[in-house]
């Protein structure tokens, strides 16, 4: 397995959701291959856009849901969504569970390690309002790859900005 360092991965600005979301993503990331997408995300829970490395083990996910949310609702939504995640993943290791302001936008942030079929996943999730609807953006890496990818994932998520 090749070792990747944060400085070796070139980040480029990527626009999502018709240019309303801007984030710095690895230059080598592309749309997740359909076969991996269908396996990881059953059709009823498939996100709006998924970028990944060639293995699908490291992903950047955008899910612009149909759930209405005003910017002023982010703090209240955080309480409810945090409770859902705590109930869904009682064995999760929690790193962050907070509301922050980043790039002039309010985001809820959930960072946790959850069990998966054959490994554990380190998730960094940011939620906010875009066009009056809930947007969840997540960086995910397997724990096996987290030593190399976590510093990069944190830089990626720190670059997330919304323009409405």
C-alpha positions as CSV (number, residue, x, y, z in Angstrom):
1,X,0.0,0.0,0.0
2,X,1.4,3.4,-1.0
3,X,1.7,6.0,1.7
4,X,0.0,9.3,1.0
5,X,0.9,12.5,2.8
6,X,-1.3,15.6,3.1
7,X,1.3,17.6,1.2
8,X,1.4,15.1,-1.7
9,X,-2.3,15.4,-2.5
10,X,-3.1,18.3,-4.8
11,X,-6.4,19.9,-3.8
12,X,-8.4,21.8,-6.5
13,X,-11.6,23.8,-6.2
14,X,-14.7,21.8,-7.0
15,X,-18.2,23.3,-7.4
16,X,-21.2,21.2,-6.6
17,X,-25.0,21.8,-6.7
18,X,-24.9,24.1,-9.7
19,X,-22.0,26.2,-8.3
20,X,-23.7,26.9,-4.9
21,X,-21.2,24.8,-3.0
22,X,-17.4,25.2,-3.3
23,X,-14.9,22.8,-1.8
24,X,-11.3,21.9,-2.3
25,X,-11.1,18.2,-3.3
26,X,-8.2,16.0,-4.3
27,X,-7.4,16.5,-8.0
28,X,-7.5,12.7,-8.5
29,X,-11.0,12.3,-7.1
30,X,-13.8,11.7,-9.6
31,X,-17.4,10.6,-9.6
32,X,-17.7,7.3,-7.7
33,X,-18.0,4.4,-10.2
34,X,-21.6,3.2,-10.6
35,X,-20.9,-0.4,-9.4
36,X,-19.4,0.9,-6.1
37,X,-22.1,3.6,-5.8
38,X,-24.8,1.0,-6.0
39,X,-23.2,-1.3,-3.5
40,X,-22.4,1.5,-0.9
41,X,-25.6,3.5,-1.3
42,X,-28.9,1.6,-2.0
43,X,-31.1,3.6,-4.3
44,X,-33.4,4.8,-1.5
45,X,-30.4,6.4,0.3
46,X,-28.2,7.5,-2.6
47,X,-26.6,11.0,-2.1
48,X,-26.9,13.7,-4.7
49,X,-23.2,13.6,-5.7
50,X,-20.3,11.3,-4.6
51,X,-16.6,11.9,-5.4
52,X,-14.1,9.3,-4.5
53,X,-10.6,7.8,-5.0
54,X,-10.4,4.9,-7.4
55,X,-11.1,2.4,-4.6
56,X,-14.2,4.0,-3.2
57,X,-12.6,3.8,0.3
58,X,-12.2,7.6,0.6
59,X,-15.2,9.7,-0.4
60,X,-16.6,13.2,-0.5
61,X,-20.4,13.1,-0.4
62,X,-23.0,15.8,-1.1
63,X,-26.6,15.1,-0.2
64,X,-28.9,17.9,-0.9
65,X,-32.1,16.5,0.7
66,X,-35.7,17.5,0.2
67,X,-35.9,18.4,3.9
68,X,-36.7,22.1,4.3
69,X,-34.2,24.0,6.3
70,X,-33.7,27.7,6.8
71,X,-30.2,29.0,7.8
72,X,-31.7,29.9,11.2
73,X,-32.7,26.2,11.7
74,X,-29.2,24.8,11.7
75,X,-28.7,24.8,15.5
76,X,-32.1,23.2,16.2
77,X,-31.5,20.6,13.4
78,X,-28.1,19.8,14.9
79,X,-29.7,18.8,18.2
80,X,-32.2,16.5,16.4
81,X,-29.7,15.0,13.9
82,X,-27.0,14.5,16.6
83,X,-29.6,12.5,18.7
84,X,-30.4,10.4,15.6
85,X,-26.8,9.5,15.0
86,X,-26.1,8.8,18.7
87,X,-29.1,6.4,18.7
88,X,-28.2,4.8,15.3
89,X,-24.5,4.3,16.2
90,X,-24.4,3.6,20.0
91,X,-20.9,2.1,19.7
92,X,-19.5,5.1,17.7
93,X,-16.4,6.9,18.8
94,X,-17.3,10.6,18.8
95,X,-14.7,13.3,18.0
96,X,-16.8,16.4,17.3
97,X,-20.5,17.2,17.8
98,X,-21.0,21.0,17.5
99,X,-22.2,24.0,15.5
100,X,-19.6,26.3,14.0
101,X,-19.4,29.3,11.7
102,X,-17.0,28.7,8.8
103,X,-16.6,30.9,5.7
104,X,-19.5,33.1,6.9
105,X,-21.9,30.1,7.0
106,X,-23.3,28.2,10.0
107,X,-22.7,24.4,9.9
108,X,-23.5,21.6,12.2
109,X,-20.4,19.3,12.5
110,X,-20.5,15.6,13.4
111,X,-17.2,13.7,13.4
112,X,-17.4,10.1,14.4
113,X,-16.1,6.6,13.8
114,X,-18.8,4.1,12.9
115,X,-18.9,0.4,12.1
116,X,-19.3,-0.8,8.5
117,X,-19.6,-4.2,6.9
118,X,-15.9,-5.1,7.0
119,X,-14.2,-2.1,8.6
120,X,-14.8,1.1,10.5
121,X,-15.4,4.5,8.8
122,X,-14.1,7.8,10.0
123,X,-16.9,10.4,9.1
124,X,-16.6,14.1,9.1
125,X,-20.1,15.6,8.3
126,X,-21.1,19.2,7.9
127,X,-24.8,20.1,7.6
128,X,-26.3,23.5,6.5
129,X,-29.0,25.2,4.5
130,X,-28.7,25.6,0.7
131,X,-31.7,26.9,-1.2
132,X,-34.0,26.4,1.8
133,X,-33.1,22.7,2.0
134,X,-30.8,20.6,4.2
135,X,-27.4,19.9,2.6
136,X,-25.2,17.2,4.2
137,X,-21.5,17.2,3.0
138,X,-19.3,14.4,4.3
139,X,-15.7,13.2,4.1
140,X,-15.4,9.5,4.8
141,X,-12.3,7.3,5.0
142,X,-11.8,3.8,6.3
143,X,-9.9,3.7,9.6
144,X,-7.1,1.8,7.8
145,X,-6.6,4.8,5.5
146,X,-7.3,7.5,8.1
147,X,-3.6,8.0,9.1
148,X,-2.9,9.2,5.5
149,X,-6.3,10.7,4.7
150,X,-7.6,12.4,7.9
151,X,-5.4,15.5,7.7
152,X,-6.4,15.9,4.0
153,X,-10.1,15.4,4.9
154,X,-9.9,18.1,7.6
155,X,-8.4,20.5,5.0
156,X,-11.1,19.6,2.5
157,X,-14.0,20.2,5.0
158,X,-12.4,23.5,6.3
159,X,-12.6,24.8,2.7
160,X,-16.4,24.1,2.4
161,X,-18.3,27.3,1.5
162,X,-21.8,28.1,0.3
163,X,-22.8,30.9,-2.1
164,X,-26.5,31.6,-2.5
